[in-house]
Amino acid sequence: MKKIITLGEVMLRLSPPGHQRFCQAQNFEIEFGGSEANVGANLATWGVFVQHLTAFPAHSLGQAAIAKLRQWGIDPSFCYQNEGRLGTYFLEKGALDRGSKIIYDRENSSFSTLDPDSVDWAELFKDADWLHWSGISPAISQSSARLTLRAVSEAQKVGVKVSGDLNYRSNLWAYGKAAYQIMPELMEHTQVMIAGKRDFEQCLNEHFESFDQAAAYAFDRFDQLEWISQTLRVTHSASHNTISAELHSRTESFHSKSYDLTPIVDRVGTGDAFAAGLIYGLLHTNPSHCIELAMAAGALKHSVPGDQLYASLDEIKEVIAGNSGKIKR
């Protein structure tokens, strides 16, 4: 069995029921989620052994989050207890011409102050095959940036493959550092990158005329880089998107089929489902099937409320085959 390590903050998600606006809400639906943990949860569903590196406060909400990780099938052995609070985000789900809205409340969270020296890195990477990080973690705090850099550096020492979803979010970089001051060093230790043209521009402080130019620049700059993948999304409305994906090596390119998605149930976590499918595909199949698996997982997540996909590999294969949407009797 493959062992995959994911690293990142797990937050409390609070959402008004249905598609209510914040100003209408009388109560909130509760979920737990976070980009990297979502990736881990999806992989665990497919039979992969996943350990998640994070930190929680030592109170009941922190324990509830750890219990949720266990429910997803993730080993919480490296979920540390740390001073601080549980990060929270509020989601207002959009519909039609009204886009979704997210408000973060994660300053001084337990994860944001986790000391890299407190982690037993040798034990964490024992028998590991893969490490996955995202650009969200180094954007949270200087400590989280140090933690992420230590993780990718330790992974390189023991030959563990590293994937990174660059996932640039401008409203998170608020502790005095710009993405281009932090991200290049992390990218140097990464073999698989999920990124679009804008991600590369913001993380490298460069301007590119196209995604192809950005990818060529990245392959030239980062010797360890093996694969770059991006998703392509056309937003017709908050309820109707068209998506596809690409996977590129230094010499080959692979393209998924396109999915027309309407009505969208929940867009949050769709990129994480894609990332999980990409990692699983690169570990278990050929690149052509890999990008189809990843995109089908991402497409299917649009039909599932919450942060996680909750779909089997057989269900994803049905989507790839075009046999989805039928009643199972």
C-alpha positions in Angstrom: 0.0 0.0 0.0 1.3 3.5 -0.9 1.8 6.0 1.9 1.0 9.6 1.2 1.6 12.6 3.5 -0.5 15.7 3.2 0.3 19.0 5.0 -2.0 21.8 5.8 -4.5 23.5 8.0 -7.9 21.9 8.7 -10.6 24.5 9.3 -14.1 24.6 10.5 -16.5 25.5 7.6 -19.7 27.3 8.4 -22.3 27.8 5.6 -25.8 29.1 5.5 -28.3 26.3 4.5 -28.8 25.9 0.8 -28.0 29.0 -1.2 -29.0 31.5 1.5 -26.9 34.7 1.9 -25.1 35.5 5.1 -27.7 38.2 5.9 -30.5 35.6 5.7 -29.0 32.9 7.8 -30.5 31.8 11.1 -28.1 28.9 11.5 -25.0 27.5 9.8 -24.2 24.0 8.5 -20.9 22.7 10.0 -18.2 20.9 8.0 -14.4 20.4 8.4 -12.1 20.9 5.5 -8.9 22.3 4.1 -7.3 21.9 0.7 -4.5 19.4 1.6 -6.7 17.4 4.0 -9.3 17.2 1.3 -6.8 15.7 -1.0 -5.8 13.2 1.7 -9.4 12.3 2.4 -10.1 11.5 -1.2 -7.0 9.4 -1.5 -7.9 7.5 1.7 -11.3 6.7 0.2 -9.4 4.9 -2.7 -7.4 2.7 -0.3 -4.3 4.8 0.1 -2.6 5.1 3.5 -2.6 8.9 4.3 -1.0 10.7 7.2 -1.9 14.4 7.6 0.5 16.9 9.2 -1.2 19.7 11.0 -2.0 21.2 14.4 -5.2 21.8 16.4 -6.0 23.5 19.7 -6.3 21.2 22.7 -10.0 21.6 23.2 -13.3 19.9 22.0 -13.3 21.5 18.6 -9.8 20.3 17.9 -10.7 16.8 19.0 -13.8 16.9 16.8 -11.6 17.8 13.8 -9.2 14.9 14.6 -12.3 12.6 14.8 -13.3 13.8 11.4 -9.9 13.0 9.9 -10.2 9.5 11.4 -13.7 9.2 9.8 -12.2 10.1 6.4 -9.7 7.3 6.9 -6.7 9.6 7.6 -4.1 8.6 10.2 -3.9 11.5 12.6 -0.6 10.5 14.3 1.0 13.7 13.2 -1.8 16.0 14.2 -0.1 18.1 16.9 -1.7 20.0 19.8 -0.6 23.6 19.8 -1.5 26.9 21.3 -3.9 29.0 19.2 -7.4 28.6 17.8 -9.1 26.5 15.2 -9.1 28.3 11.8 -12.6 29.0 10.4 -14.0 29.9 7.1 -17.5 31.0 6.2 -18.9 30.0 2.8 -21.9 31.6 1.1 -22.8 29.3 -1.9 -23.6 31.2 -5.1 -26.1 30.4 -7.7 -26.7 31.6 -11.3 -25.1 35.1 -11.7 -24.3 35.4 -7.9 -20.9 33.9 -7.2 -19.9 32.1 -4.1 -18.2 34.1 -1.3 -15.6 32.9 1.3 -14.6 34.8 4.4 -11.5 33.5 6.2 -11.0 33.8 10.0 -7.7 31.9 10.6 -5.3 34.4 12.1 -3.2 33.0 15.0 -4.5 29.5 14.5 -2.8 26.5 16.0 -1.5 25.4 12.6 -0.1 28.9 11.8 2.3 28.7 14.7 3.4 25.0 14.5 7.2 24.9 15.0 8.9 22.7 12.3 11.4 21.5 15.0 8.6 19.9 16.9 7.8 17.4 14.1 9.4 14.0 14.1 10.4 14.1 10.4 12.2 10.8 10.3 9.1 9.0 11.6 6.7 10.9 9.4 8.6 10.0 6.2 9.3 6.4 7.2 8.1 4.3 4.3 6.5 7.3 2.6 6.0 7.5 -1.2 4.6 11.0 -1.7 4.2 14.4 0.0 1.6 16.9 -1.1 1.5 20.6 -0.2 -0.3 23.6 -1.5 0.4 27.3 -1.8 -2.1 28.0 0.9 0.1 26.8 3.8 3.1 29.1 3.1 0.7 32.0 2.7 -0.8 31.7 6.2 2.3 32.7 8.3 6.1 32.8 8.3 6.0 29.8 10.6 3.8 27.8 8.1 6.1 28.8 5.3 9.1 27.4 7.3 7.1 24.3 8.1 6.3 23.7 4.4 9.9 24.3 3.4 11.2 21.9 6.0 8.7 19.3 4.8 9.7 19.4 1.1 13.4 19.5 2.1 13.1 16.4 4.3 11.1 14.7 1.6 14.0 15.3 -0.9 16.5 13.9 1.5 14.8 10.5 1.6 13.7 10.4 -2.0 10.0 11.0 -1.5 8.2 12.5 -4.5 6.6 15.9 -3.9 3.5 17.5 -5.5 2.5 21.1 -5.0 -0.7 22.8 -5.9 0.5 26.4 -6.2 -3.0 27.7 -5.6 -2.2 31.4 -5.3 -4.7 33.3 -3.2 -4.0 37.0 -2.9 -6.1 37.6 0.3 -4.0 35.1 2.3 -0.6 36.7 1.8 -0.9 39.2 4.7 2.2 38.7 7.0 4.6 40.9 5.1 5.9 38.5 2.5 4.9 38.2 -1.2 4.4 34.8 -2.8 7.4 35.3 -5.1 9.6 35.7 -2.0 8.6 32.3 -0.6 7.3 30.0 -3.3 10.4 29.5 -5.6 12.4 27.7 -2.9 9.5 25.4 -2.3 9.1 24.8 -6.0 12.7 23.8 -6.3 11.9 20.6 -4.2 8.7 19.8 -6.2 8.4 17.2 -9.0 4.7 17.7 -9.8 3.1 21.1 -9.9 -0.6 22.0 -10.3 -0.7 25.6 -11.6 -2.1 27.9 -14.2 -0.5 31.0 -15.8 -1.6 33.3 -13.0 -0.1 31.0 -10.3 3.2 31.0 -12.1 3.2 34.8 -12.6 2.4 35.5 -8.9 4.7 32.9 -7.5 7.7 33.8 -9.7 7.2 37.5 -10.2 7.3 37.1 -13.9 4.9 38.0 -16.8 4.0 35.3 -19.3 2.1 35.6 -22.6 0.6 32.2 -22.2 0.4 29.1 -20.1 2.8 27.3 -22.5 5.4 30.0 -22.0 5.0 29.8 -18.2 5.3 26.0 -18.3 8.4 26.2 -20.5 10.0 28.7 -18.1 9.2 26.5 -15.1 10.7 23.4 -16.7 13.8 25.3 -17.5 14.2 26.9 -14.1 13.4 23.9 -11.9 15.6 20.8 -12.6 13.5 18.4 -10.5 10.2 19.3 -12.1 8.7 16.3 -14.0 5.0 17.2 -14.5 2.8 20.4 -14.7 -0.9 20.1 -14.7 -3.6 22.8 -15.0 -7.4 22.8 -15.1 -9.2 24.9 -17.6 -12.6 26.4 -16.4 -15.1 28.5 -18.3 -17.6 30.1 -15.9 -20.9 30.6 -17.6 -22.5 31.3 -14.2 -22.0 30.1 -10.6 -24.3 27.2 -11.4 -22.8 26.3 -14.8 -19.2 25.7 -15.6 -17.3 23.9 -18.4 -14.0 22.3 -17.3 -11.1 20.2 -18.7 -7.5 19.6 -17.8 -4.0 19.2 -19.2 -0.9 17.3 -18.1 2.6 18.2 -19.4 6.0 16.7 -19.1 9.1 18.2 -20.7 8.4 16.3 -24.0 4.7 15.2 -24.0 1.2 16.7 -23.3 -2.0 15.0 -22.4 -5.5 16.5 -22.4 -8.7 15.3 -20.7 -12.2 15.4 -22.2 -14.4 18.4 -21.3 -17.2 18.3 -18.8 -20.3 20.6 -19.0 -21.5 21.0 -15.4 -24.9 22.3 -14.5 -26.4 22.7 -12.0 -23.3 22.8 -9.7 -24.0 21.6 -6.1 -20.8 22.7 -4.4 -17.6 24.0 -6.2 -15.4 24.0 -3.0 -13.0 21.1 -3.0 -13.2 20.4 -6.7 -9.5 21.3 -7.2 -8.6 19.1 -4.3 -10.5 16.1 -5.9 -8.6 16.8 -9.1 -5.2 16.9 -7.2 -6.1 13.6 -5.5 -6.9 12.0 -8.8 -3.7 13.3 -10.3 -1.6 11.9 -7.5 -3.4 8.5 -7.6 -3.1 8.4 -11.4 0.6 9.2 -11.5 1.2 6.4 -8.9 -0.9 3.8 -10.5 -1.5 4.3 -14.2 -0.2 6.0 -17.4 -0.3 9.7 -18.0 -3.1 9.6 -20.5 -5.5 7.8 -18.1 -4.1 9.8 -15.2 -5.4 13.1 -16.5 -8.8 11.6 -17.3 -9.0 10.2 -13.8 -8.1 13.5 -12.2 -10.5 15.5 -14.3 -13.4 13.1 -13.7 -12.8 13.2 -10.0 -12.8 17.0 -10.1 -16.0 17.1 -12.2 -17.8 14.6 -10.0 -17.0 16.7 -6.9 -19.2 19.5 -8.3 -22.2 17.2 -7.5 -21.3 16.6 -3.8 -21.9 19.1 -1.0 -19.0 19.7 1.5 -15.3 19.7 1.0 -14.7 16.1 0.1 -15.6 14.0 -2.9 -17.0 10.8 -1.2 -16.8 8.8 -4.5 -15.2 5.4 -5.2 -12.8 4.8 -8.1 -15.5 2.7 -9.8 -17.8 5.8 -9.8 -15.1 7.9 -11.2 -14.4 5.4 -13.9 -18.1 5.5 -14.8 -17.8 9.2 -15.3 -14.8 8.7 -17.6 -16.7 6.1 -19.6 -19.7 8.4 -20.0 -22.0 6.1 -18.0 -22.7 8.4 -15.1 -26.0 9.9 -14.0 -28.0 6.7 -14.3 -30.1 5.2 -11.5 -28.4 2.2 -9.8 -31.0 -0.5 -9.1 
